[in-house]
Amino acid sequence: MLAHEEAQINFDKGANAFYAKDFEKAHSVWERAAEDNNIEACYNLGLMYANGTGIERCYEKAHYYFNKAADEEHTEAEYSLGVLYNMGFGVEEDPAEAAYWYHRAAEKNHPQAQCNLGSLYESGEGVTRDYLRAVELYSQAAELGYVVAIFNLGVLCENGTGLETDIKRAITLYTIAADAGLSPAQYNLGVLYATGANGSADIEKAYDLFSKAADQGHELAKENLETLKEVINDLETE
């Protein structure tokens, strides 16, 4: 049997063990497959170490296996390396290195990588600040349905960063993200309705949105919800 065929068999055995929640066996079998350069085994071992699934979390080992997979153009591994460098997990925090790996994955239409790279361009961390590039990357990720990117575009529209201020479009984008359950979008949309940013205030909608965000632990939404309760009580007693 050829080495790559045996590695594929070991990967499949490891996958079956993993889904059966036999993580010790999955780890052992995937290690053998990784030694024979099975890229999916390398990536999955990286995930196990990054998440601490069935083994002790070790970002250094996660980096090792992600790097092996990324050397073979594995998109998810490239994105994962970007996250490690972005957050400083297992390596020294390095936004420029994060941008490099996000870029590699973003070029392969990885929406989270596109969004995270857009955030770096928006903040100027690891790259030269470029709001137009941030808008481009957020837009690419949004077209792929990535909710965080849709929200981020909404923020840029609301603030007029990298494009013209457009409250109506911001509301549309926030609504998509809020309906998907993203608490910052629920909060921001609530603020726009509470303040009447699009022409007139809608306290009922704002209250509902703040409630949804507060239920997810959004602290500012909790504060605004209490303020709205007072406003509503005052209106009812008049």
SULCOR-V765695 format. One record per pair of residues at least 4 apart in sequence whose C-alpha atoms are under 8 Angstrom apart, sorted by the first residue. I is the first residue (numbers start at 0). J is the second residue. Records with the same first field share a line. If there is no record, write none. Layout:
I->J / J
This chain:
0->4 / 5
1->5
2->6 / 35
3->7 / 35 / 36 / 37
4->8
5->9 / 32
6->10 / 31 / 32 / 33 / 35 / 36 / 37
7->11 / 32 / 37
8->12
9->13 / 28 / 29 / 31 / 32
10->14 / 28 / 29 / 32 / 37 / 39 / 40
11->15
12->16 / 25 / 28
13->17 / 24 / 25 / 26 / 27 / 28 / 29
14->18 / 25
15->19 / 25
16->20 / 21 / 22 / 24 / 25
17->21 / 22 / 24 / 25
21->25
22->26 / 52 / 53 / 54
23->27 / 53 / 54
24->28
25->29
26->30 / 44
27->31
28->32
29->33 / 40 / 41 / 43 / 44
30->34 / 40 / 41 / 44
31->35
32->36 / 37 / 40 / 41
33->37 / 38 / 40 / 41
36->41
37->41
38->42 / 67 / 68 / 71 / 73
39->43 / 68
40->44
41->45 / 64 / 65 / 67 / 68
42->46 / 64 / 65 / 67 / 68 / 75 / 76
43->47
44->48 / 61 / 64
45->49 / 60 / 61 / 62 / 63 / 64 / 65
46->50 / 51 / 52 / 61
47->51 / 52 / 53 / 54 / 56 / 61
48->52 / 54 / 55 / 56 / 57 / 58 / 60 / 61
49->56 / 57 / 58 / 61
50->56
51->55 / 56 / 57
52->56
57->61 / 89
58->62 / 83 / 88 / 89 / 90
59->63 / 88 / 89 / 90
60->64
61->65 / 89
62->66 / 80 / 83 / 89 / 90
63->67
64->68
65->69 / 76 / 77 / 79 / 80
66->70 / 76 / 77 / 80
67->71
68->72 / 73 / 76 / 77
69->73 / 74 / 76 / 77
72->77
73->77
74->78 / 103 / 104 / 107 / 109
75->79 / 104 / 109
76->80
77->81 / 100 / 101 / 103 / 104
78->82 / 100 / 101 / 103 / 104 / 109 / 111 / 112
79->83
80->84 / 97 / 100
81->85 / 96 / 97 / 98 / 99 / 100 / 101 / 112
82->86 / 97
83->87 / 88 / 89 / 90 / 92 / 97
84->88 / 90 / 91 / 92 / 93 / 94 / 96 / 97
85->92 / 93 / 94 / 96 / 97
86->92
87->91 / 92 / 93
88->92
93->97 / 125
94->98 / 119 / 124 / 125 / 126
95->99 / 124 / 125 / 126
96->100 / 125
97->101 / 125
98->102 / 116 / 119 / 125 / 126
99->103
100->104
101->105 / 112 / 113 / 115 / 116
102->106 / 112 / 113 / 116
103->107
104->108 / 109 / 112 / 113
105->109 / 110 / 111 / 112 / 113 / 116
108->113 / 139 / 140
109->113 / 140
110->114 / 139 / 140 / 141 / 143 / 145
111->115 / 140 / 145
112->116
113->117 / 136 / 137 / 139 / 140
114->118 / 136 / 137 / 140 / 147 / 148
115->119
116->120 / 133 / 136
117->121 / 132 / 133 / 134 / 135 / 136 / 137
118->122 / 133
119->123 / 124 / 125 / 126 / 128 / 133
120->124 / 126 / 127 / 128 / 129 / 130 / 132 / 133
121->128 / 129 / 130 / 133
122->128
123->127 / 128 / 129
124->128
129->133
130->134 / 160 / 161
131->135 / 161 / 162
132->136
133->137 / 161
134->138 / 152 / 155 / 161 / 162
135->139
136->140
137->141 / 148 / 149 / 151 / 152
138->142 / 148 / 149 / 152
139->143
140->144 / 145 / 148 / 149
141->145 / 146 / 147 / 148 / 149
144->149
145->149
146->150 / 175 / 176 / 179 / 181
147->151 / 176 / 181
148->152
149->153 / 172 / 173 / 175 / 176
150->154 / 172 / 173 / 176 / 184
151->155
152->156 / 169 / 172
153->157 / 168 / 169 / 170 / 171 / 172 / 173
154->158 / 169
155->159 / 160 / 161 / 162 / 164 / 169
156->160 / 162 / 163 / 164 / 165 / 166 / 168 / 169
157->164 / 165 / 166 / 169
158->164
159->163 / 164 / 165
160->164
165->169
166->170 / 196 / 197
167->171 / 197
168->172
169->173
170->174 / 188 / 191
171->175
172->176
173->177 / 184 / 185 / 187 / 188
174->178 / 184 / 185 / 188
175->179
176->180 / 181 / 184 / 185
177->181 / 182 / 183 / 184 / 185 / 188
180->185
181->185 / 212
182->186 / 211 / 212 / 213 / 215 / 217
183->187 / 212 / 217
184->188
185->189 / 208 / 209 / 211 / 212
186->190 / 208 / 209 / 212 / 217 / 219 / 220
187->191
188->192 / 205 / 208
189->193 / 204 / 205 / 206 / 207 / 208 / 209
190->194 / 205
191->195 / 196 / 197 / 200 / 205
192->196 / 197 / 199 / 200 / 201 / 202 / 204 / 205
193->200 / 201 / 202 / 204 / 205
194->199 / 200
195->199 / 200 / 201
196->200
201->205
202->206 / 227
203->207
204->208
205->209
206->210 / 224 / 227
207->211
208->212
209->213 / 220 / 221 / 223 / 224
210->214 / 220 / 221 / 224
211->215
212->216 / 217 / 220 / 221
213->217 / 218 / 219 / 220 / 221 / 224
216->221
217->221
218->222
219->223
220->224
221->225
222->226
223->227
224->228
225->229
226->230
227->231
228->232
229->233
230->234
231->235
232->236
233->237
